Amino acid sequence: MRLQVSVHELNWYLSPLIQNGCVIEIQRENCRGRPLSPLLLIAGTPVPEVSMVKTEMMMRICQAYFVERKSIKKIAREYNHDKRTVRRAIRFTAAGWPPGGE
């Protein structure tokens, strides 16, 4: 769901909360040429950890294919990925991906 609030209006409301320490602002890294956008958290909540989503997805697919011996079609259905994505993960693993892997 999208908030129907402009960026200028949001900044106007949040700037006093950030100055008082009620809201914590974390600058995120640039992603694919998009401008930097802050991540706003309520003070006192734990800061989320950076995770390697793609690596975890690839390793989960490879585990299912090589260890559990599931078919590509079954893996695609269970993990909600396209069959091409599953094949790509298997191909990368067969080519020695990730570097220094198992």
Sequence and secondary structure as in RCSB ss.txt:
>XXXX:A:sequence
MRLQVSVHELNWYLSPLIQNGCVIEIQRENCRGRPLSPLLLIAGTPVPEVSMVKTEMMMRICQAYFVERKSIKKI
AREYNHDKRTVRRAIRFTAAGWPPGGE
>XXXX:A:secstr
      HHHHHHHHHHHHHHTSEEEEE    TT    EEEEETTS       HHHHHHHHHHIIIIIS   HHHH
HHHHT  HHHHHHHHHHHHTT STT  
